[in-house]
Amino acid sequence: VLSLWLIIIFVSLLWTVMSSFKTTKQIFASPFSLPKKLSFDNYVNAWTTAGIGKFFVNTVVVVGVALVVVMMLGAMCAYVLARFEFWGSRAIYYLMLAGLTFPVFLAIVPLFFVLQNIGMLNTFQGLILTYVAFALPFTVFFLYPFFRALPDEIAEAAEIDGASEWRTFFQVMLPMAKPGMASVAIFNFLGLWNQFLLPVALNTNRDHYVLSQGMASFASQAGYAVDTGALFAGVVITVIPVLIMYIIFQRQLHGSVTQGTSK
């Protein structure tokens, strides 16, 4: 089953990359043939004419800021809930878990009016705030067992050496949870990078479009005169950051899985 799934994914990616080097006429004339020459005209057209370059920068800004904020807030929240016992801690944790079960479709209309009332509709700040809110429950849920499994003796040794709670967290405990941080960073990055429903509903300003919106508008506005080659090039541009992100953090992801199965 895995071999069949690998073949499907590999063939799809290979066909997309091949088509990104072909003209629209060549794609429809012979969809599965090799490109006659390696021309990057489609990538230039997609980046400039179709505006993919601008949408790419917008996505990097929104996803980058949201990812940093949600990782920091999620790590601090998970650490406190996992390492400290106080009244209401379990209720807060279960409320976080309840956030995972809340469908995003039910929140679209209330979110629209909330952002409109606070002046953040059609802005990067509104998208970033929304992204953080929806990614935070999963981040806390994922990091909670990592901080829970860390030995108390290390935190106690740091406290004896005079380290404050903030210093103990940032310099001692957080580095020990690096595999978990890398794993949840990958999952959050994938989810935020591929997000489509939230930007479409909360951002109608074309200057603030993210990649998913840009690709959809590029395909729909052209009607029957779609530059299919440039469209495939845009898809490749969209996929490249995800592959780079996974390649960078794949060792940490493997380490976190190994750690979780060995406990």
C-alpha positions as a printed NumPy array, in Angstrom:
array([[  0.   ,   0.   ,   0.   ],
       [  2.819,   2.396,   0.867],
       [  4.623,   1.564,  -2.378],
       [  1.456,   2.312,  -4.36 ],
       [  1.011,   5.585,  -2.47 ],
       [  4.657,   6.509,  -3.147],
       [  4.216,   5.884,  -6.873],
       [  1.089,   8.058,  -7.006],
       [  2.799,  10.938,  -5.188],
       [  6.041,  10.682,  -7.175],
       [  4.3  ,  10.495, -10.552],
       [  2.086,  13.479,  -9.667],
       [  5.054,  15.604,  -8.614],
       [  7.095,  14.556, -11.649],
       [  4.229,  15.376, -14.016],
       [  3.748,  18.789, -12.363],
       [  7.438,  19.661, -12.674],
       [  7.573,  18.474, -16.297],
       [  4.471,  20.483, -17.204],
       [  5.942,  23.625, -15.63 ],
       [  8.587,  23.667, -18.396],
       [  6.099,  23.258, -21.255],
       [  3.847,  25.719, -23.026],
       [  0.072,  25.481, -22.776],
       [ -0.099,  24.138, -26.325],
       [  2.467,  21.418, -25.577],
       [  0.653,  20.406, -22.373],
       [ -2.677,  19.832, -24.148],
       [ -1.08 ,  18.287, -27.218],
       [  0.965,  15.739, -25.269],
       [  0.365,  15.901, -21.503],
       [  2.799,  13.143, -20.522],
       [  5.678,  13.852, -22.888],
       [  8.988,  15.359, -21.795],
       [  9.465,  19.109, -22.342],
       [ 11.315,  19.979, -25.559],
       [ 13.632,  22.361, -23.688],
       [ 14.183,  23.549, -20.132],
       [ 12.796,  27.063, -20.391],
       [ 12.064,  29.059, -17.244],
       [  9.678,  31.43 , -19.015],
       [  6.722,  29.914, -17.172],
       [  8.353,  30.605, -13.816],
       [  9.115,  34.194, -14.821],
       [  5.526,  34.726, -15.997],
       [  4.098,  33.144, -12.87 ],
       [  6.349,  35.203, -10.579],
       [  5.798,  38.543, -12.31 ],
       [  2.745,  38.602, -14.599],
       [  0.528,  36.406, -12.403],
       [  1.769,  38.095,  -9.238],
       [  2.909,  34.868,  -7.568],
       [  6.031,  36.652,  -6.311],
       [  3.979,  39.178,  -4.344],
       [  1.658,  36.497,  -3.009],
       [  4.69 ,  34.411,  -2.029],
       [  6.153,  37.272,   0.009],
       [  2.775,  37.89 ,   1.672],
       [  2.527,  34.228,   2.621],
       [  6.059,  34.145,   4.021],
       [  5.312,  37.195,   6.185],
       [  1.955,  35.96 ,   7.481],
       [  2.97 ,  32.321,   8.043],
       [  6.409,  33.234,   9.417],
       [  5.091,  35.66 ,  12.038],
       [  2.161,  33.419,  12.952],
       [  4.44 ,  30.383,  13.291],
       [  6.878,  32.174,  15.602],
       [  4.069,  33.539,  17.778],
       [  2.136,  30.284,  18.038],
       [  5.274,  28.249,  18.781],
       [  6.301,  30.625,  21.564],
       [  2.847,  30.909,  23.131],
       [  2.132,  27.195,  22.678],
       [  5.437,  26.149,  24.244],
       [  4.955,  28.416,  27.268],
       [  1.342,  27.302,  27.74 ],
       [  2.18 ,  23.599,  27.399],
       [  5.123,  23.972,  29.814],
       [  3.019,  25.602,  32.52 ],
       [  0.185,  23.105,  32.18 ],
       [  2.577,  20.143,  32.187],
       [  4.979,  21.213,  34.969],
       [  2.842,  23.142,  37.448],
       [ -0.204,  22.057,  39.424],
       [ -2.686,  24.842,  40.154],
       [ -6.42 ,  25.238,  40.449],
       [ -8.068,  25.045,  37.044],
       [ -5.032,  23.709,  35.178],
       [ -6.84 ,  20.593,  33.998],
       [ -9.857,  22.655,  32.93 ],
       [ -7.613,  24.922,  30.857],
       [ -5.965,  21.888,  29.247],
       [ -9.305,  20.305,  28.365],
       [-10.556,  23.607,  26.963],
       [ -7.461,  23.62 ,  24.747],
       [ -8.325,  20.116,  23.579],
       [-11.896,  21.231,  22.908],
       [-10.477,  23.786,  20.505],
       [ -9.278,  20.911,  18.312],
       [-12.864,  19.721,  17.835],
       [-14.259,  23.121,  16.816],
       [-14.857,  23.242,  13.037],
       [-13.387,  26.294,  11.367],
       [-16.493,  26.577,   9.169],
       [-18.62 ,  27.524,  12.187],
       [-16.278,  30.364,  13.106],
       [-16.06 ,  32.092,   9.72 ],
       [-19.012,  34.451,  10.145],
       [-18.254,  35.438,  13.778],
       [-14.579,  35.905,  12.89 ],
       [-15.51 ,  38.147,   9.988],
       [-17.515,  40.51 ,  12.191],
       [-14.994,  40.42 ,  15.033],
       [-12.129,  41.402,  12.741],
       [-14.32 ,  44.01 ,  11.086],
       [-15.22 ,  45.584,  14.442],
       [-11.599,  45.789,  15.604],
       [-10.382,  47.104,  12.25 ],
       [ -8.317,  44.065,  11.254],
       [-10.385,  42.78 ,   8.347],
       [ -8.372,  42.489,   5.101],
       [ -5.092,  42.999,   6.973],
       [ -2.027,  40.893,   7.668],
       [ -2.545,  41.401,  11.405],
       [ -6.024,  39.895,  11.243],
       [ -4.809,  36.822,   9.349],
       [ -1.873,  36.34 ,  11.711],
       [ -4.116,  36.609,  14.778],
       [ -6.579,  34.101,  13.309],
       [ -3.822,  31.68 ,  12.321],
       [ -2.361,  31.789,  15.823],
       [ -5.746,  31.199,  17.439],
       [ -6.508,  28.104,  15.369],
       [ -2.999,  26.598,  15.595],
       [ -2.556,  27.137,  19.341],
       [ -4.693,  24.188,  20.632],
       [ -2.827,  21.642,  18.518],
       [  0.534,  23.108,  19.535],
       [ -0.303,  22.838,  23.234],
       [ -1.714,  19.331,  22.786],
       [  1.414,  18.171,  20.944],
       [  4.005,  19.735,  23.272],
       [  2.258,  18.853,  26.544],
       [  3.568,  15.24 ,  26.736],
       [  7.117,  16.357,  25.827],
       [  7.312,  18.765,  28.75 ],
       [  5.487,  16.275,  30.958],
       [  8.163,  13.646,  30.283],
       [ 11.137,  15.874,  31.129],
       [ 12.813,  14.938,  34.445],
       [ 12.041,  17.189,  37.417],
       [ 15.619,  16.865,  38.675],
       [ 16.948,  19.08 ,  35.874],
       [ 14.54 ,  21.908,  36.665],
       [ 15.324,  21.55 ,  40.37 ],
       [ 19.066,  21.699,  39.665],
       [ 18.573,  24.9  ,  37.665],
       [ 16.538,  26.367,  40.513],
       [ 19.273,  25.494,  43.032],
       [ 21.819,  27.233,  40.8  ],
       [ 19.721,  30.381,  41.041],
       [ 17.956,  30.298,  37.691],
       [ 14.578,  32.004,  37.526],
       [ 11.522,  30.307,  36.063],
       [ 11.967,  32.203,  32.795],
       [ 15.643,  31.262,  32.519],
       [ 14.912,  27.649,  33.408],
       [ 12.301,  27.483,  30.679],
       [ 14.241,  29.177,  27.873],
       [ 17.758,  27.858,  28.585],
       [ 17.125,  24.443,  30.135],
       [ 13.696,  22.94 ,  29.468],
       [ 12.88 ,  24.355,  26.029],
       [ 16.1  ,  23.045,  24.379],
       [ 15.324,  19.585,  25.773],
       [ 11.968,  19.646,  23.97 ],
       [ 13.623,  20.517,  20.644],
       [ 12.408,  17.355,  18.828],
       [  8.815,  18.108,  19.774],
       [  9.199,  21.762,  18.815],
       [ 10.577,  20.801,  15.398],
       [  7.776,  18.328,  14.779],
       [  4.932,  20.658,  15.703],
       [  6.624,  23.453,  13.734],
       [  6.466,  21.3  ,  10.593],
       [  2.814,  20.406,  11.124],
       [  1.86 ,  24.019,  11.847],
       [  3.828,  25.261,   8.85 ],
       [  2.072,  22.823,   6.538],
       [ -1.346,  23.733,   7.898],
       [ -0.793,  27.489,   7.756],
       [  0.991,  27.472,   4.382],
       [ -1.835,  25.522,   2.731],
       [ -4.621,  27.454,   4.477],
       [ -7.309,  28.555,   2.034],
       [-10.681,  28.997,   3.74 ],
       [ -9.621,  31.579,   6.32 ],
       [ -7.795,  33.903,   3.877],
       [-10.639,  33.734,   1.354],
       [-13.247,  34.647,   3.98 ],
       [-11.229,  37.229,   5.929],
       [ -9.07 ,  38.834,   3.256],
       [-10.54 ,  40.267,   0.05 ],
       [ -7.781,  42.829,  -0.529],
       [ -5.755,  41.573,  -3.492],
       [ -2.653,  43.358,  -2.22 ],
       [ -2.782,  41.08 ,   0.843],
       [ -3.511,  37.815,  -0.969],
       [ -1.6  ,  34.731,   0.146],
       [ -0.438,  32.009,  -2.241],
       [ -3.561,  29.861,  -2.047],
       [ -5.741,  32.861,  -2.92 ],
       [ -3.341,  34.016,  -5.615],
       [ -3.293,  30.641,  -7.322],
       [ -7.087,  30.398,  -7.222],
       [ -7.558,  33.898,  -8.612],
       [ -4.936,  33.274, -11.311],
       [ -6.827,  30.205, -12.514],
       [-10.306,  31.768, -12.318],
       [ -9.757,  35.28 , -13.681],
       [ -8.135,  34.121, -16.91 ],
       [-11.246,  32.18 , -17.941],
       [-10.528,  29.96 , -20.959],
       [ -7.208,  31.7  , -21.633],
       [ -5.36 ,  30.231, -18.673],
       [ -1.579,  30.078, -19.022],
       [ -1.43 ,  26.451, -17.964],
       [  2.361,  26.283, -18.017],
       [  2.64 ,  29.276, -15.692],
       [ -0.048,  27.736, -13.495],
       [  2.022,  24.558, -13.097],
       [  5.093,  26.705, -12.388],
       [  3.144,  28.475,  -9.653],
       [  2.251,  25.119,  -8.117],
       [  5.924,  24.134,  -8.057],
       [  6.836,  27.459,  -6.419],
       [  4.163,  26.81 ,  -3.795],
       [  5.438,  23.306,  -3.023],
       [  9.175,  24.113,  -2.812],
       [  9.092,  25.851,   0.637],
       [  7.236,  22.889,   2.134],
       [  9.876,  20.455,   0.858],
       [ 12.693,  22.688,   2.133],
       [ 11.031,  22.946,   5.542],
       [ 10.708,  19.167,   5.808],
       [ 14.279,  18.517,   4.642],
       [ 15.643,  20.916,   7.276],
       [ 13.676,  19.42 ,  10.168],
       [ 13.393,  15.771,   9.103],
       [ 16.052,  14.599,  11.585],
       [ 14.277,  16.299,  14.473],
       [ 10.982,  14.834,  13.304],
       [ 12.497,  11.349,  13.204],
       [ 13.989,  11.912,  16.654],
       [ 10.669,  12.945,  18.128],
       [  8.937,   9.874,  16.707],
       [ 11.702,   7.624,  18.029],
       [ 11.521,   9.276,  21.427],
       [  7.769,   8.874,  21.579],
       [  7.861,   5.167,  20.669],
       [ 10.662,   4.339,  23.102],
       [  8.908,   5.695,  26.197]])
